[in-house]
Amino acid sequence: MENLENFSVATFNVNSIRSRLHILKPWLESNDSPTILCLQETKCQDSEFPQNFFENLGYYTYFKGMKSYNGVAMLSKIQAHNVMLGLPTVEDEARAESERCRVIRATFANITIINTYIPQGKDITHADYPYKIRFFERILSMLQESYNPDQNIIWVGDINVARTELDIAQPKGKKDNVCFHIDVRNAFENVINWGFTDLFRKFLPEPGNFTFWDYRVKNSLERNIGWRIDHILTTSKISKRAENLLVKKRFRALERPSDHTAVVAYFK
């Protein structure tokens, strides 16, 4: 299979795809449009996904969604192969359909991309929190059974974990937060240790770089009170081809924005 060269991969939790078309359209029409765009929290049933909109902009579309919550999609300028939804195993039949709306993976030329919308967890006392931790364990099992770290693999998405205090503007008092509790951080690290490089911190090691600014925090963007919970992780072979990574912070300042913004990695 031919190599994919001089390309970019972006991740963006849009928090309702149909509400963000005014942000996506000018970007996807620009010279800086990503080769592959991974979306999370599309909040859209498949019958209502704006497929024609993206195809008219020159993108193939791959998606799975639900009404009002969850939903993942991949938009790409090249055709994907081996598109798969969800995780290989189902933990709970009641969650089976929602899990198919949380994970989409596909191969583009010689590169596999895994796009995930990890459960948020609600509260460390809630049943969704241990489920979130098991979700990471199941991702690790999938990697161990289906891939190896010598392959070209890019794992992206809203992973709902801040790895270190550097990833939170105000880490004090956050140790019991479901996105920063030590147990979920360890679960995330276990997957990273399988063979991933944190591409975000390779290019943006300094403090103050975030991807999410909570609507509920007054003037969070202006005060830069944010979190880095959207990630781009790469195996060794592909990380060596990375040339840059940018946070599209301006998207968060536009009219009717998502509470997240896009992160883009560039490869040679």
Backbone as CSV, one residue per row, in Angstrom:
resi,resn,N_x,N_y,N_z,CA_x,CA_y,CA_z,C_x,C_y,C_z
1,MET,0.844,-1.197,0.000,0.000,0.000,0.000,0.879,1.246,0.000
2,GLU,0.501,2.233,-0.782,1.315,3.440,-0.901,1.392,4.202,0.410
3,ASN,2.470,4.981,0.545,2.669,5.761,1.757,1.837,7.031,1.728
4,LEU,1.457,7.472,2.903,0.785,8.760,3.051,1.848,9.757,3.479
5,GLU,2.031,10.816,2.692,3.088,11.785,2.962,2.529,13.198,2.960
6,ASN,3.209,14.080,3.699,2.836,15.500,3.770,1.339,15.663,4.046
7,PHE,0.952,15.219,5.206,-0.457,15.223,5.560,-0.638,15.762,6.980
8,SER,-1.883,16.024,7.321,-2.202,16.507,8.668,-3.396,15.735,9.216
9,VAL,-3.400,15.582,10.536,-4.489,14.901,11.234,-4.970,15.818,12.347
10,ALA,-6.264,16.020,12.412,-6.838,16.908,13.426,-7.871,16.171,14.261
11,THR,-8.021,16.621,15.490,-9.074,16.118,16.373,-9.864,17.307,16.909
12,PHE,-11.189,17.124,17.015,-12.035,18.246,17.420,-13.332,17.690,18.025
13,ASN,-13.551,17.941,19.304,-14.837,17.656,19.917,-15.742,18.836,19.586
14,VAL,-16.688,18.598,18.678,-17.511,19.704,18.173,-18.729,19.983,19.040
15,ASN,-19.074,19.052,19.942,-20.227,19.267,20.830,-21.469,19.657,20.020
16,SER,-21.784,18.821,19.038,-22.912,18.951,18.102,-22.401,19.395,16.737
17,ILE,-22.316,18.444,15.837,-21.759,18.703,14.514,-22.573,19.733,13.736
18,ARG,-23.892,19.650,13.816,-24.711,20.561,13.017,-24.648,21.993,13.535
19,SER,-24.231,22.149,14.795,-24.104,23.495,15.359,-22.759,24.137,15.053
20,ARG,-21.831,23.384,14.451,-20.480,23.910,14.221,-20.116,23.995,12.739
21,LEU,-21.071,23.840,11.851,-20.758,23.876,10.425,-20.204,25.238,10.005
22,HIS,-20.640,26.293,10.698,-20.145,27.629,10.371,-18.671,27.786,10.739
23,ILE,-18.188,26.973,11.656,-16.768,26.979,12.017,-15.988,26.049,11.097
24,LEU,-16.563,24.900,10.792,-15.858,23.900,9.992,-15.721,24.309,8.527
25,LYS,-16.739,24.920,7.961,-16.732,25.207,6.517,-15.540,26.060,6.089
26,PRO,-15.301,27.238,6.679,-14.155,28.032,6.225,-12.815,27.340,6.454
27,TRP,-12.738,26.559,7.511,-11.487,25.826,7.779,-11.243,24.759,6.710
28,LEU,-12.278,23.996,6.405,-12.118,22.912,5.450,-11.968,23.414,4.017
29,GLU,-12.326,24.657,3.787,-12.128,25.269,2.463,-10.769,25.961,2.340
30,SER,-10.054,26.095,3.448,-8.814,26.866,3.467,-7.613,26.036,3.029
31,ASN,-6.481,26.704,2.836,-5.241,26.004,2.480,-4.711,25.170,3.637
32,ASP,-5.205,25.435,4.835,-4.760,24.711,6.023,-5.748,23.606,6.406
33,SER,-6.593,23.218,5.503,-7.577,22.180,5.806,-6.873,20.862,6.106
34,PRO,-7.313,20.150,7.128,-6.634,18.899,7.492,-6.899,17.796,6.476
35,THR,-5.931,16.923,6.308,-6.113,15.765,5.435,-7.146,14.823,6.028
36,ILE,-7.060,14.638,7.340,-7.989,13.765,8.055,-8.454,14.512,9.307
37,LEU,-9.752,14.612,9.480,-10.324,15.299,10.639,-11.163,14.302,11.431
38,CYS,-10.812,14.136,12.700,-11.531,13.236,13.597,-12.412,14.065,14.520
39,LEU,-13.682,13.747,14.550,-14.648,14.505,15.333,-15.227,13.641,16.443
40,GLN,-15.573,14.282,17.541,-16.231,13.603,18.655,-17.444,14.413,19.107
41,GLU,-18.323,13.722,19.802,-19.552,14.308,20.350,-20.352,15.005,19.248
42,THR,-20.609,14.254,18.186,-21.346,14.826,17.059,-22.828,15.022,17.377
43,LYS,-23.346,14.270,18.334,-24.737,14.430,18.792,-25.730,14.415,17.637
44,CYS,-25.589,13.418,16.774,-26.374,13.425,15.543,-26.639,11.994,15.093
45,GLN,-27.910,11.666,14.879,-28.244,10.375,14.312,-27.669,10.268,12.901
46,ASP,-27.361,9.052,12.483,-26.737,8.864,11.173,-27.585,9.441,10.045
47,SER,-28.885,9.344,10.162,-29.772,9.853,9.106,-29.720,11.367,8.979
48,GLU,-29.225,12.036,10.029,-29.174,13.499,10.024,-27.754,14.037,9.914
49,PHE,-26.777,13.151,9.781,-25.392,13.605,9.660,-25.231,14.367,8.334
50,PRO,-24.573,15.537,8.350,-24.444,16.362,7.139,-23.408,15.817,6.147
51,GLN,-23.645,14.609,5.682,-22.698,13.920,4.805,-22.465,14.685,3.505
52,ASN,-23.531,15.131,2.873,-23.384,15.852,1.599,-22.598,17.141,1.774
53,PHE,-22.802,17.791,2.903,-22.082,19.037,3.194,-20.577,18.811,3.118
54,PHE,-20.099,17.747,3.756,-18.662,17.478,3.783,-18.159,16.893,2.464
55,GLU,-18.975,16.094,1.822,-18.565,15.545,0.536,-18.419,16.651,-0.507
56,ASN,-19.251,17.672,-0.423,-19.142,18.819,-1.330,-17.871,19.627,-1.079
57,LEU,-17.288,19.469,0.108,-16.024,20.126,0.433,-14.822,19.242,0.099
58,GLY,-15.093,18.071,-0.462,-14.012,17.196,-0.907,-13.594,16.133,0.075
59,TYR,-14.464,15.806,1.039,-14.120,14.832,2.069,-14.972,13.568,1.968
60,TYR,-14.309,12.422,2.126,-15.026,11.186,2.394,-15.508,11.251,3.846
61,THR,-16.614,10.598,4.145,-17.166,10.671,5.495,-17.408,9.268,6.060
62,TYR,-17.045,9.101,7.314,-17.264,7.848,8.040,-17.757,8.245,9.429
63,PHE,-18.892,7.719,9.855,-19.479,8.244,11.082,-20.435,7.247,11.717
64,LYS,-20.652,7.462,13.008,-21.661,6.723,13.757,-22.137,7.617,14.879
65,GLY,-23.452,7.814,14.941,-23.951,8.745,15.938,-25.261,8.326,16.575
66,MET,-25.666,9.123,17.535,-26.904,8.928,18.273,-27.568,10.290,18.452
67,LYS,-28.812,10.274,18.775,-29.513,11.511,19.043,-29.041,12.123,20.357
68,SER,-28.669,13.375,20.329,-28.428,14.212,21.514,-27.087,14.020,22.223
69,TYR,-26.416,12.877,22.055,-25.140,12.721,22.757,-24.267,11.702,22.034
70,ASN,-22.978,11.661,22.442,-21.978,10.781,21.833,-21.811,11.080,20.330
71,GLY,-21.262,10.130,19.599,-21.074,10.286,18.164,-19.642,10.584,17.788
72,VAL,-19.122,9.812,16.829,-17.769,10.025,16.304,-17.826,10.023,14.785
73,ALA,-16.848,10.685,14.180,-16.775,10.737,12.719,-15.339,10.946,12.284
74,MET,-15.063,10.520,11.059,-13.799,10.812,10.392,-14.123,11.413,9.028
75,LEU,-13.490,12.528,8.737,-13.571,13.152,7.425,-12.179,13.074,6.811
76,SER,-12.081,12.650,5.555,-10.754,12.463,4.982,-10.729,12.796,3.494
77,LYS,-9.597,13.324,3.060,-9.414,13.642,1.646,-9.027,12.424,0.826
78,ILE,-8.663,11.346,1.521,-8.374,10.088,0.852,-9.285,9.019,1.430
79,GLN,-9.543,7.994,0.643,-10.483,6.970,1.073,-9.890,6.091,2.168
80,ALA,-10.730,5.735,3.126,-10.307,4.878,4.231,-10.568,3.417,3.894
81,HIS,-9.848,2.556,4.614,-10.049,1.112,4.503,-10.210,0.541,5.909
82,ASN,-10.819,-0.608,5.998,-10.957,-1.312,7.277,-11.572,-0.423,8.358
83,VAL,-12.657,0.234,8.033,-13.340,1.086,9.009,-14.084,0.199,10.009
84,MET,-13.841,0.444,11.284,-14.469,-0.356,12.343,-15.010,0.554,13.433
85,LEU,-16.121,0.146,14.004,-16.777,0.920,15.060,-16.715,0.182,16.386
86,GLY,-16.617,0.948,17.464,-16.642,0.371,18.795,-15.375,-0.384,19.125
87,LEU,-15.420,-1.088,20.242,-14.315,-1.924,20.682,-14.624,-3.378,20.322
88,PRO,-13.600,-4.222,20.219,-13.828,-5.607,19.797,-14.737,-6.400,20.721
89,THR,-14.743,-6.054,21.992,-15.583,-6.763,22.960,-16.624,-5.819,23.531
90,VAL,-17.769,-6.374,23.886,-18.852,-5.593,24.490,-18.935,-5.961,25.964
91,GLU,-18.772,-4.977,26.819,-18.826,-5.235,28.265,-20.255,-5.377,28.755
92,ASP,-21.137,-4.578,28.195,-22.516,-4.489,28.684,-23.410,-4.239,27.470
93,GLU,-24.332,-5.155,27.200,-25.192,-5.022,26.028,-25.974,-3.705,26.041
94,ALA,-26.302,-3.231,27.225,-27.046,-1.971,27.311,-26.222,-0.798,26.803
95,ARG,-24.884,-0.936,26.835,-24.011,0.143,26.384,-23.457,-0.115,24.971
96,ALA,-23.824,-1.223,24.380,-23.195,-1.623,23.118,-23.357,-0.569,22.029
97,GLU,-24.553,-0.041,21.862,-24.774,0.939,20.804,-24.035,2.245,21.090
98,SER,-24.047,2.683,22.348,-23.349,3.933,22.664,-21.841,3.782,22.469
99,GLU,-21.307,2.569,22.722,-19.869,2.362,22.520,-19.498,2.433,21.045
100,ARG,-20.397,1.995,20.183,-20.145,2.100,18.741,-20.096,3.555,18.299
101,CYS,-20.638,4.425,19.128,-20.614,5.861,18.846,-19.481,6.564,19.575
102,ARG,-18.564,5.790,20.136,-17.440,6.369,20.876,-16.076,6.027,20.267
103,VAL,-16.021,5.028,19.434,-14.743,4.613,18.855,-14.926,4.322,17.372
104,ILE,-14.092,4.939,16.551,-14.042,4.615,15.130,-12.577,4.541,14.739
105,ARG,-12.212,3.496,14.034,-10.822,3.343,13.606,-10.802,2.957,12.136
106,ALA,-9.764,3.397,11.458,-9.667,3.153,10.025,-8.220,3.271,9.584
107,THR,-7.938,2.703,8.419,-6.606,2.777,7.847,-6.639,3.687,6.630
108,PHE,-5.681,4.595,6.578,-5.521,5.509,5.456,-4.137,5.274,4.875
109,ALA,-4.088,4.696,3.669,-2.810,4.279,3.079,-2.114,3.339,4.056
110,ASN,-0.975,3.755,4.607,-0.218,2.873,5.512,-0.317,3.289,6.970
111,ILE,-1.334,4.083,7.309,-1.467,4.610,8.671,-2.839,4.273,9.235
112,THR,-2.853,3.753,10.455,-4.101,3.469,11.158,-4.393,4.596,12.134
113,ILE,-5.615,5.088,12.095,-6.033,6.147,13.017,-7.168,5.625,13.886
114,ILE,-7.025,5.831,15.184,-8.038,5.448,16.162,-8.589,6.728,16.777
115,ASN,-9.875,6.935,16.589,-10.539,8.154,17.067,-11.486,7.769,18.195
116,THR,-11.263,8.318,19.386,-12.052,7.925,20.546,-12.690,9.112,21.255
117,TYR,-13.883,8.869,21.748,-14.542,9.792,22.663,-14.746,9.015,23.960
118,ILE,-13.789,9.181,24.866,-13.776,8.399,26.104,-14.879,8.898,27.043
119,PRO,-15.580,7.991,27.721,-16.597,8.432,28.689,-16.022,9.414,29.705
120,GLN,-16.821,10.410,30.045,-16.348,11.437,30.964,-16.263,10.919,32.398
121,GLY,-17.218,10.087,32.804,-17.140,9.463,34.123,-18.057,10.032,35.184
122,LYS,-18.572,11.232,34.950,-19.528,11.915,35.839,-18.953,12.284,37.210
123,ASP,-18.639,11.305,38.052,-18.138,11.555,39.396,-17.404,10.299,39.846
124,ILE,-16.397,10.448,40.691,-15.627,9.255,41.076,-16.451,8.273,41.912
125,THR,-17.621,8.705,42.395,-18.506,7.797,43.127,-19.575,7.189,42.218
126,HIS,-19.602,7.610,40.960,-20.630,7.147,40.018,-20.158,5.872,39.314
127,ALA,-21.094,5.036,38.908,-20.757,3.788,38.216,-20.051,4.037,36.887
128,ASP,-20.240,5.215,36.316,-19.588,5.520,35.045,-18.078,5.717,35.204
129,TYR,-17.615,5.975,36.422,-16.174,6.195,36.600,-15.374,4.895,36.473
130,PRO,-15.709,3.828,37.193,-14.984,2.570,36.937,-15.179,2.071,35.517
131,TYR,-16.337,2.358,34.926,-16.557,2.006,33.511,-15.558,2.747,32.627
132,LYS,-15.303,4.009,32.949,-14.316,4.790,32.197,-12.930,4.147,32.297
133,ILE,-12.557,3.740,33.483,-11.249,3.103,33.671,-11.176,1.791,32.892
134,ARG,-12.246,1.004,32.924,-12.265,-0.237,32.156,-12.221,0.030,30.662
135,PHE,-12.740,1.164,30.251,-12.697,1.534,28.838,-11.242,1.626,28.371
136,PHE,-10.398,2.245,29.190,-8.972,2.306,28.863,-8.353,0.902,28.833
137,GLU,-8.744,0.072,29.779,-8.210,-1.297,29.819,-8.596,-2.057,28.557
138,ARG,-9.783,-1.816,28.064,-10.253,-2.494,26.849,-9.568,-1.936,25.603
139,ILE,-9.266,-0.650,25.611,-8.484,-0.089,24.502,-7.105,-0.726,24.468
140,LEU,-6.490,-0.874,25.633,-5.178,-1.514,25.701,-5.253,-2.956,25.193
141,SER,-6.278,-3.684,25.575,-6.440,-5.054,25.096,-6.588,-5.085,23.578
142,MET,-7.345,-4.146,23.033,-7.509,-4.055,21.579,-6.160,-3.832,20.890
143,LEU,-5.362,-2.931,21.446,-4.049,-2.651,20.868,-3.153,-3.885,20.941
144,GLN,-3.167,-4.547,22.074,-2.314,-5.722,22.258,-2.705,-6.863,21.325
145,GLU,-3.986,-6.989,21.060,-4.469,-8.106,20.255,-4.453,-7.823,18.751
146,SER,-4.616,-6.552,18.370,-4.812,-6.244,16.950,-3.673,-5.470,16.298
147,TYR,-2.777,-4.895,17.085,-1.731,-4.037,16.534,-0.409,-4.314,17.232
148,ASN,0.644,-3.647,16.759,1.914,-3.657,17.487,2.538,-2.281,17.385
149,PRO,3.375,-1.899,18.340,3.908,-0.525,18.386,4.827,-0.176,17.223
150,ASP,5.230,-1.162,16.422,6.070,-0.887,15.255,5.259,-0.386,14.069
151,GLN,3.941,-0.445,14.169,3.085,0.035,13.090,2.895,1.549,13.179
152,ASN,2.431,2.129,12.087,2.085,3.557,12.060,0.674,3.720,12.623
153,ILE,0.580,4.137,13.873,-0.726,4.290,14.519,-0.817,5.672,15.149
154,ILE,-1.934,6.333,14.906,-2.225,7.632,15.519,-3.521,7.486,16.304
155,TRP,-3.443,7.759,17.600,-4.620,7.688,18.484,-4.993,9.110,18.864
156,VAL,-6.219,9.509,18.535,-6.650,10.881,18.795,-8.010,10.874,19.477
157,GLY,-8.384,12.045,19.968,-9.740,12.215,20.445,-9.859,13.010,21.724
158,ASP,-11.109,13.164,22.128,-11.408,13.713,23.447,-11.278,12.537,24.406
159,ILE,-10.145,12.494,25.095,-9.830,11.352,25.942,-10.244,11.613,27.390
160,ASN,-10.629,12.835,27.679,-11.192,13.177,28.997,-10.256,12.850,30.153
161,VAL,-8.951,13.037,29.909,-7.956,12.905,30.969,-6.903,13.987,30.783
162,ALA,-6.583,14.675,31.863,-5.432,15.580,31.898,-4.279,14.789,32.512
163,ARG,-3.194,14.647,31.764,-2.117,13.756,32.208,-1.396,14.252,33.457
164,THR,-1.093,15.555,33.498,-0.318,16.131,34.596,-0.908,17.479,34.990
165,GLU,-0.343,18.076,36.026,-0.808,19.405,36.458,-0.597,20.446,35.363
166,LEU,0.340,20.203,34.471,0.577,21.118,33.352,-0.652,21.228,32.450
167,ASP,-1.521,20.220,32.508,-2.673,20.151,31.621,-3.937,20.769,32.211
168,ILE,-3.803,21.438,33.361,-4.934,22.112,33.985,-4.483,23.503,34.425
169,ALA,-5.286,24.502,34.122,-4.919,25.865,34.505,-4.876,26.027,36.019
170,GLN,-5.819,25.375,36.696,-5.907,25.488,38.150,-6.012,24.086,38.749
171,PRO,-4.881,23.368,38.849,-4.932,21.965,39.298,-5.283,21.777,40.768
172,LYS,-5.077,22.806,41.577,-5.370,22.671,43.001,-6.832,22.305,43.213
173,GLY,-7.054,21.269,44.002,-8.413,20.846,44.300,-9.035,19.940,43.256
174,LYS,-8.242,19.526,42.263,-8.798,18.706,41.179,-8.498,17.214,41.337
175,LYS,-7.888,16.806,42.439,-7.447,15.409,42.551,-8.605,14.416,42.536
176,ASP,-9.817,14.860,42.858,-10.976,13.967,42.828,-11.838,14.180,41.585
177,ASN,-11.346,14.957,40.652,-12.072,15.165,39.400,-11.931,13.915,38.525
178,VAL,-12.996,13.530,37.848,-12.967,12.294,37.039,-12.003,12.377,35.858
179,CYS,-11.557,13.590,35.525,-10.599,13.740,34.433,-9.169,13.943,34.936
180,PHE,-8.989,13.865,36.274,-7.642,14.051,36.823,-7.332,13.123,37.992
181,HIS,-8.284,12.345,38.404,-8.051,11.406,39.504,-6.904,10.456,39.152
182,ILE,-6.138,10.087,40.138,-4.938,9.280,39.905,-5.251,7.957,39.216
183,ASP,-6.400,7.359,39.517,-6.726,6.065,38.919,-6.931,6.172,37.410
184,VAL,-7.628,7.210,36.988,-7.860,7.342,35.543,-6.592,7.808,34.827
185,ARG,-5.792,8.609,35.501,-4.511,8.995,34.900,-3.613,7.776,34.714
186,ASN,-3.593,6.899,35.699,-2.794,5.671,35.572,-3.327,4.777,34.460
187,ALA,-4.640,4.708,34.332,-5.233,3.886,33.274,-4.840,4.422,31.894
188,PHE,-4.833,5.731,31.754,-4.417,6.367,30.502,-2.935,6.112,30.249
189,GLU,-2.128,6.257,31.282,-0.682,6.042,31.132,-0.373,4.603,30.712
190,ASN,-1.145,3.663,31.207,-0.918,2.273,30.827,-1.085,2.066,29.325
191,VAL,-2.029,2.775,28.738,-2.215,2.666,27.291,-1.081,3.392,26.559
192,ILE,-0.719,4.566,27.046,0.389,5.299,26.421,1.663,4.462,26.447
193,ASN,1.904,3.784,27.558,3.117,2.985,27.706,3.166,1.781,26.775
194,TRP,2.053,1.445,26.164,2.053,0.382,25.145,2.986,0.745,23.990
195,GLY,3.125,2.077,23.743,4.016,2.470,22.658,3.712,3.808,22.018
196,PHE,3.072,4.709,22.760,2.696,6.001,22.197,3.581,7.143,22.693
197,THR,3.722,8.154,21.840,4.347,9.425,22.181,3.253,10.482,22.268
198,ASP,3.322,11.318,23.288,2.377,12.427,23.452,2.842,13.557,22.541
199,LEU,2.271,13.605,21.350,2.748,14.558,20.350,2.501,16.002,20.763
200,PHE,1.422,16.234,21.493,1.092,17.576,21.960,2.255,18.150,22.765
201,ARG,2.734,17.378,23.735,3.800,17.880,24.608,5.165,17.849,23.929
202,LYS,5.315,17.098,22.865,6.559,17.131,22.096,6.749,18.502,21.474
203,PHE,5.657,19.110,21.023,5.746,20.412,20.360,5.310,21.581,21.241
204,LEU,4.527,21.314,22.271,4.045,22.382,23.159,4.315,21.998,24.611
205,PRO,5.575,22.023,25.016,5.920,21.593,26.376,5.657,22.637,27.452
206,GLU,5.406,23.861,27.052,5.264,24.941,28.019,3.848,24.989,28.591
207,PRO,3.661,25.579,29.774,2.332,25.694,30.388,1.443,26.657,29.612
208,GLY,0.141,26.558,29.883,-0.810,27.501,29.289,-1.421,27.048,27.982
209,ASN,-1.113,25.832,27.532,-1.692,25.306,26.291,-2.795,24.307,26.632
210,PHE,-4.021,24.659,26.262,-5.179,23.835,26.595,-6.027,23.583,25.347
211,THR,-7.029,22.708,25.503,-7.904,22.365,24.377,-9.383,22.508,24.724
212,PHE,-9.669,22.741,26.002,-11.050,22.801,26.480,-11.183,23.918,27.507
213,TRP,-12.185,24.774,27.301,-12.472,25.860,28.235,-13.955,25.766,28.580
214,ASP,-14.245,25.441,29.809,-15.598,25.128,30.248,-16.534,26.327,30.083
215,TYR,-17.700,26.069,29.473,-18.738,27.105,29.354,-19.135,27.653,30.721
216,ARG,-19.087,26.794,31.725,-19.629,27.155,33.045,-18.686,28.028,33.851
217,VAL,-17.454,28.173,33.406,-16.486,29.035,34.087,-16.496,30.398,33.393
218,LYS,-16.810,31.432,34.132,-16.965,32.769,33.543,-15.673,33.206,32.855
219,ASN,-15.807,33.626,31.595,-14.673,34.123,30.803,-13.487,33.155,30.816
220,SER,-13.792,31.866,30.746,-12.717,30.869,30.838,-11.685,31.023,29.725
221,LEU,-12.139,31.342,28.518,-11.192,31.488,27.415,-10.322,32.725,27.601
222,GLU,-10.945,33.847,27.909,-10.204,35.095,28.089,-9.200,34.985,29.238
223,ARG,-9.563,34.257,30.269,-8.686,34.066,31.426,-7.780,32.841,31.261
224,ASN,-7.985,32.131,30.167,-7.243,30.906,29.852,-7.298,29.898,31.004
225,ILE,-8.494,29.719,31.523,-8.715,28.696,32.541,-9.217,27.452,31.795
226,GLY,-8.279,26.618,31.397,-8.622,25.496,30.543,-8.046,24.172,30.998
227,TRP,-8.325,23.178,30.187,-7.827,21.817,30.379,-7.251,21.328,29.057
228,ARG,-6.274,20.442,29.134,-5.792,19.744,27.938,-6.273,18.297,28.074
229,ILE,-7.425,18.018,27.450,-7.999,16.673,27.516,-8.203,16.070,26.125
230,ASP,-7.876,16.828,25.086,-7.913,16.331,23.708,-6.486,16.022,23.303
231,HIS,-6.270,14.839,22.778,-4.907,14.349,22.598,-4.643,13.832,21.193
232,ILE,-3.383,13.917,20.793,-2.881,13.245,19.592,-1.652,12.455,20.024
233,LEU,-1.760,11.140,19.922,-0.692,10.244,20.360,-0.253,9.388,19.173
234,THR,1.043,9.157,19.058,1.574,8.463,17.897,2.581,7.392,18.297
235,THR,2.625,6.327,17.531,3.671,5.337,17.734,4.996,5.896,17.207
236,SER,6.075,5.246,17.575,7.420,5.785,17.341,7.697,6.122,15.881
237,LYS,7.355,5.215,14.996,7.676,5.399,13.576,7.012,6.643,13.005
238,ILE,5.752,6.847,13.351,5.044,8.008,12.811,5.392,9.288,13.570
239,SER,5.747,9.169,14.854,6.114,10.372,15.614,7.375,11.007,15.043
240,LYS,8.247,10.200,14.472,9.477,10.728,13.864,9.188,11.552,12.619
241,ARG,8.014,11.371,12.061,7.634,12.127,10.860,6.859,13.397,11.199
242,ALA,6.561,13.598,12.470,5.796,14.777,12.885,6.647,16.032,12.759
243,GLU,6.069,17.074,12.182,6.781,18.340,11.982,6.268,19.462,12.870
244,ASN,4.990,19.373,13.275,4.446,20.450,14.109,3.089,20.021,14.654
245,LEU,2.644,20.745,15.665,1.306,20.553,16.225,0.788,21.911,16.665
246,LEU,-0.449,22.201,16.314,-1.040,23.496,16.621,-2.399,23.326,17.286
247,VAL,-2.710,24.229,18.203,-4.032,24.312,18.811,-4.772,25.471,18.151
248,LYS,-5.934,25.196,17.590,-6.719,26.229,16.904,-7.585,26.981,17.930
249,LYS,-6.914,27.682,18.804,-7.614,28.337,19.918,-8.657,29.343,19.427
250,ARG,-8.434,29.923,18.266,-9.367,30.949,17.770,-10.760,30.381,17.514
251,PHE,-10.866,29.073,17.253,-12.187,28.486,17.027,-13.066,28.627,18.263
252,ARG,-12.428,28.577,19.433,-13.187,28.672,20.687,-13.738,30.084,20.896
253,ALA,-13.158,31.068,20.211,-13.577,32.456,20.367,-14.623,32.883,19.334
254,LEU,-14.958,32.008,18.410,-15.934,32.344,17.387,-17.354,32.296,17.940
255,GLU,-18.287,32.775,17.155,-19.691,32.745,17.560,-20.179,31.300,17.659
256,ARG,-20.943,30.999,18.675,-21.500,29.661,18.917,-20.421,28.587,18.817
257,PRO,-19.406,28.659,19.670,-18.319,27.679,19.585,-18.618,26.407,20.373
258,SER,-17.842,25.395,20.101,-17.774,24.259,21.011,-17.005,24.699,22.240
259,ASP,-17.111,23.929,23.329,-16.290,24.234,24.494,-14.865,23.682,24.342
260,HIS,-14.649,22.855,23.315,-13.318,22.389,22.936,-12.866,23.151,21.705
261,THR,-11.595,22.976,21.340,-11.169,23.450,20.036,-10.364,22.357,19.338
262,ALA,-10.002,22.616,18.099,-9.307,21.616,17.292,-7.805,21.619,17.596
263,VAL,-7.213,20.443,17.493,-5.756,20.259,17.591,-5.329,19.584,16.286
264,VAL,-4.262,20.092,15.670,-3.815,19.584,14.377,-2.345,19.206,14.437
265,ALA,-2.024,18.014,13.968,-0.643,17.561,13.857,-0.272,17.460,12.390
266,TYR,0.947,17.881,12.065,1.437,17.908,10.687,2.591,16.917,10.536
267,PHE,2.537,16.150,9.454,3.534,15.100,9.229,4.160,15.240,7.834
268,LYS,5.423,14.854,7.725,6.082,14.881,6.429,5.948,13.534,5.727
